[in-house]
């Protein structure tokens, strides 16, 4: 009967059965997937994706931080350059200031030198201008006269002569030099001896070389003889004191 059946079954039908059997076998061998496993797998994938996003965010933040750090480094470099520029400008200003000070000092020296030259030229001019018959009262003119003629001008008298003139002109008894001789009796006081020796400490002046001199008042201004004197020797050796013999300066006339 089996053979009978096989004979009556067509080849196409047999192939259809074989295909059906094959698919049935495949369906039995494939195990169904549990829903929970699918959800878990999806969750893992989602978590993995989230981790990747967080990692990506961290990388982005890190990149942002690096950019900020780079920006800060650039700003710091810019600040250092600015500071260096400021220091350079300050140094340049100091150099310019030093240069100005040096130029100012040089100008002052030149000015001082010019004053000295002018003073010297002025003294020589006065020396040439004084006349033997002239009457003189100032330091430079009297010194020039002494140097040129080796004597005081005619308007000078000694102390004793001045005292007598005062009494005869005013009718008063002389007590002290509390008056201006030039304006009161028309004379200047000078020509008296002035000794300066260390052996006589009461009349010794350390700023004046030792020796025998004569003295003369100059530049009266006020109600008495004042403190300005010329102390001189022959051959144009003349010293000037403006503080009544405390300090002396040698005069260069010729």
BADREN-272600 format. One line per field, with one value per residue (C-alpha): residue in one letter; z negated, x negated, y negated; residue number from 1. Coordinates in nm, 3 decimals, always signed. Each point is the difference from the previous one (the first is absolute). Layout:
drenti = (A;...)
w = (Z;...)
u = (X;...)
v = (Y;...)
marza = (NUM;...)
END
This chain:
drenti = (X;X;X;X;X;X;X;X;X;X;X;X;X;X;X;X;X;X;X;X;X;X;X;X;X;X;X;X;X;X;X;X;X;X;X;X;X;X;X;X;X;X;X;X;X;X;X;X;X;X;X;X;X;X;X;X;X;X;X;X;X;X;X;X;X;X;X;X;X;X;X;X;X;X;X;X;X;X;X;X;X;X;X;X;X;X;X;X;X;X;X;X;X;X;X;X;X;X;X;X;X;X;X;X;X;X;X;X;X;X;X;X;X;X;X;X;X;X;X;X;X;X;X;X;X;X;X;X;X;X;X;X;X;X;X;X;X;X;X;X;X;X;X;X;X;X;X;X;X;X;X;X;X;X;X;X;X;X;X;X;X;X;X;X;X;X;X;X;X;X;X;X;X;X;X;X;X;X;X;X;X;X;X;X;X;X;X;X;X;X;X;X;X;X;X;X;X;X;X;X;X;X;X;X;X;X;X;X;X;X;X;X;X;X;X;X;X;X;X;X;X;X;X;X;X;X;X;X;X;X;X;X;X;X;X;X;X;X;X;X;X;X;X;X;X;X;X;X;X;X;X;X;X;X)
w = (+0.000;-0.081;+0.346;+0.134;-0.180;+0.115;+0.353;-0.014;-0.172;+0.243;-0.025;-0.071;-0.293;-0.144;+0.023;-0.172;-0.289;-0.033;-0.010;-0.261;-0.213;+0.033;-0.114;-0.284;-0.118;+0.018;-0.196;-0.278;-0.026;-0.037;-0.361;-0.066;-0.138;-0.340;-0.015;-0.316;+0.169;+0.286;-0.240;-0.194;+0.319;+0.113;-0.340;+0.019;+0.345;-0.127;-0.301;+0.227;+0.223;-0.304;-0.123;+0.341;-0.007;-0.351;+0.114;+0.302;-0.232;-0.223;+0.304;+0.112;-0.349;-0.006;+0.341;-0.128;-0.308;+0.220;+0.214;-0.314;-0.129;+0.337;-0.006;-0.353;+0.111;+0.292;-0.235;-0.244;+0.284;+0.112;-0.358;-0.024;+0.331;-0.128;-0.321;+0.198;+0.217;-0.312;-0.150;+0.328;+0.012;-0.364;+0.071;+0.303;-0.213;-0.264;+0.269;+0.141;-0.354;-0.068;+0.333;-0.088;-0.344;+0.160;+0.254;-0.279;-0.206;+0.304;+0.066;-0.364;+0.026;+0.319;-0.162;-0.308;+0.221;+0.194;-0.324;-0.112;+0.338;-0.003;-0.353;+0.100;+0.312;-0.207;-0.253;+0.283;+0.155;-0.333;-0.039;+0.334;-0.082;-0.344;-0.004;-0.257;-0.072;-0.040;-0.323;-0.050;-0.266;+0.136;-0.035;+0.367;+0.069;-0.319;+0.057;+0.361;-0.120;-0.262;+0.259;+0.262;-0.217;-0.311;-0.230;-0.108;+0.177;-0.141;-0.176;-0.253;-0.342;-0.299;-0.313;-0.209;+0.275;+0.041;-0.371;+0.005;+0.312;-0.161;-0.309;+0.205;+0.251;-0.245;-0.325;-0.178;-0.198;+0.176;-0.194;+0.257;+0.369;-0.013;+0.309;+0.373;+0.056;+0.373;-0.042;-0.329;+0.055;+0.367;-0.046;+0.005;-0.278;+0.109;-0.004;-0.357;-0.079;-0.022;-0.136;+0.020;-0.194;-0.176;-0.289;-0.079;-0.020;-0.098;+0.342;+0.210;+0.289;+0.131;+0.343;+0.074;+0.053;-0.276;+0.057;-0.034;+0.199;+0.025;+0.000;+0.165;-0.034;+0.315;+0.099;-0.286;-0.021;-0.310;-0.313;-0.072;+0.158;+0.066;+0.021;+0.343;+0.015;+0.232;-0.157;+0.224;+0.047;+0.265;+0.352;+0.039;-0.281;-0.103;-0.207;-0.048;-0.302;-0.012;-0.356;-0.202;+0.020;-0.037;+0.355;+0.268;+0.381;+0.208;+0.286;+0.351;+0.141;+0.286)
u = (+0.000;-0.290;-0.133;+0.339;+0.018;-0.346;+0.090;+0.312;-0.182;-0.150;-0.350;+0.126;+0.205;-0.299;-0.215;+0.270;+0.004;-0.374;-0.003;+0.273;-0.191;-0.317;+0.169;+0.168;-0.340;-0.147;+0.293;-0.049;-0.380;+0.030;+0.066;+0.238;-0.150;+0.129;+0.148;-0.190;-0.328;+0.095;+0.079;-0.321;-0.202;+0.170;-0.068;-0.366;-0.022;+0.168;-0.231;-0.297;+0.123;+0.051;-0.351;-0.136;+0.190;-0.133;-0.346;+0.047;+0.122;-0.303;-0.225;+0.180;-0.036;-0.364;-0.046;+0.178;-0.224;-0.306;+0.124;+0.055;-0.344;-0.148;+0.187;-0.126;-0.353;+0.038;+0.135;-0.285;-0.251;+0.165;-0.017;-0.368;-0.066;+0.187;-0.203;-0.321;+0.106;+0.077;-0.339;-0.170;+0.189;-0.090;-0.365;+0.012;+0.158;-0.270;-0.269;+0.162;+0.029;-0.367;-0.091;+0.202;-0.165;-0.343;+0.085;+0.137;-0.314;-0.213;+0.206;-0.043;-0.376;-0.010;+0.215;-0.222;-0.307;+0.160;+0.074;-0.362;-0.128;+0.246;-0.107;-0.366;+0.066;+0.197;-0.286;-0.249;+0.234;+0.028;-0.378;-0.040;+0.271;-0.110;-0.184;-0.246;+0.206;+0.323;+0.194;+0.108;+0.192;+0.086;-0.199;-0.095;-0.083;-0.205;-0.185;-0.074;-0.125;-0.226;-0.138;-0.055;-0.137;-0.114;+0.191;+0.357;+0.214;-0.008;+0.338;-0.152;-0.131;-0.129;+0.209;-0.154;+0.055;+0.358;+0.075;-0.130;+0.199;+0.314;-0.040;-0.081;+0.280;+0.276;-0.108;+0.048;-0.253;-0.104;+0.104;+0.016;+0.050;+0.378;+0.032;-0.072;-0.321;+0.064;+0.346;-0.078;-0.343;-0.069;-0.290;-0.074;-0.210;-0.317;-0.379;-0.054;-0.234;+0.142;-0.240;+0.085;-0.235;+0.066;-0.217;+0.278;+0.305;+0.237;-0.048;-0.086;+0.223;-0.072;+0.158;-0.251;-0.371;-0.224;-0.156;+0.036;+0.280;+0.201;+0.380;+0.270;+0.380;+0.211;+0.366;+0.158;+0.374;+0.189;-0.063;-0.359;-0.323;+0.142;-0.202;-0.167;-0.375;-0.301;-0.324;-0.297;-0.377;-0.218;-0.024;+0.375;+0.036;+0.362;+0.245;+0.371;+0.217;+0.374;+0.052;-0.243;-0.317;+0.165;-0.078;-0.229;-0.011;-0.298;+0.092;-0.139;-0.018;-0.249)
v = (+0.000;-0.228;+0.057;-0.067;-0.328;-0.102;+0.076;-0.213;-0.302;-0.245;-0.135;-0.350;+0.112;+0.183;-0.309;-0.205;+0.246;-0.003;-0.381;-0.001;+0.251;-0.209;-0.324;+0.186;+0.123;-0.353;-0.140;+0.257;-0.065;-0.381;-0.088;-0.286;-0.318;-0.107;-0.354;-0.086;+0.087;-0.231;-0.282;+0.062;-0.001;-0.320;-0.157;+0.102;-0.149;-0.318;-0.012;+0.056;-0.279;-0.226;+0.085;-0.081;-0.332;-0.076;+0.095;-0.220;-0.282;+0.051;-0.013;-0.316;-0.151;+0.103;-0.159;-0.315;-0.003;+0.037;-0.289;-0.214;+0.099;-0.086;-0.334;-0.066;+0.084;-0.241;-0.270;+0.068;-0.024;-0.324;-0.135;+0.096;-0.173;-0.307;+0.007;+0.041;-0.293;-0.207;+0.090;-0.090;-0.333;-0.065;+0.078;-0.228;-0.275;+0.044;-0.021;-0.313;-0.143;+0.084;-0.160;-0.310;-0.015;+0.036;-0.272;-0.221;+0.058;-0.078;-0.314;-0.105;+0.054;-0.202;-0.269;-0.003;-0.020;-0.284;-0.186;+0.041;-0.118;-0.289;-0.095;+0.016;-0.205;-0.249;-0.033;-0.062;-0.254;-0.182;+0.018;-0.176;-0.255;-0.126;-0.332;-0.124;-0.312;+0.194;+0.067;+0.360;+0.193;+0.347;+0.322;+0.039;-0.365;-0.048;+0.331;-0.102;-0.339;+0.162;+0.242;-0.270;-0.284;+0.189;-0.236;-0.081;-0.260;-0.354;+0.042;+0.242;-0.101;+0.195;+0.070;-0.277;-0.258;+0.121;-0.042;-0.358;-0.082;+0.137;-0.221;-0.309;+0.053;+0.099;-0.167;+0.331;+0.195;+0.318;+0.313;+0.278;+0.069;-0.005;-0.219;+0.018;-0.200;-0.048;-0.151;-0.177;-0.157;+0.083;+0.243;+0.372;+0.157;+0.183;+0.016;+0.124;+0.290;+0.351;+0.265;+0.369;+0.227;+0.329;-0.122;-0.248;+0.231;-0.285;-0.163;+0.305;+0.110;+0.350;-0.062;-0.276;+0.069;-0.131;-0.340;-0.376;-0.165;-0.318;-0.006;-0.209;-0.018;+0.055;-0.001;-0.193;+0.065;-0.098;-0.198;+0.116;+0.128;+0.346;+0.322;-0.017;-0.058;+0.016;+0.123;-0.074;-0.005;-0.167;+0.145;+0.068;+0.259;-0.057;+0.208;-0.065;+0.084;-0.059;+0.129;-0.218;+0.214;+0.342;+0.114;-0.139;+0.030;-0.102;-0.233;+0.039;-0.351;+0.011)
marza = (1;2;3;4;5;6;7;8;9;10;11;12;13;14;15;16;17;18;19;20;21;22;23;24;25;26;27;28;29;30;31;32;33;34;35;36;37;38;39;40;41;42;43;44;45;46;47;48;49;50;51;52;53;54;55;56;57;58;59;60;61;62;63;64;65;66;67;68;69;70;71;72;73;74;75;76;77;78;79;80;81;82;83;84;85;86;87;88;89;90;91;92;93;94;95;96;97;98;99;100;101;102;103;104;105;106;107;108;109;110;111;112;113;114;115;116;117;118;119;120;121;122;123;124;125;126;127;128;129;130;131;132;133;134;135;136;137;138;139;140;141;142;143;144;145;146;147;148;149;150;151;152;153;154;155;156;157;158;159;160;161;162;163;164;165;166;167;168;169;170;171;172;173;174;175;176;177;178;179;180;181;182;183;184;185;186;187;188;189;190;191;192;193;194;195;196;197;198;199;200;201;202;203;204;205;206;207;208;209;210;211;212;213;214;215;216;217;218;219;220;221;222;223;224;225;226;227;228;229;230;231;232;233;234;235;236;237;238;239;240;241;242;243;244;245;246;247;248;249;250;251;252;253;254)
END
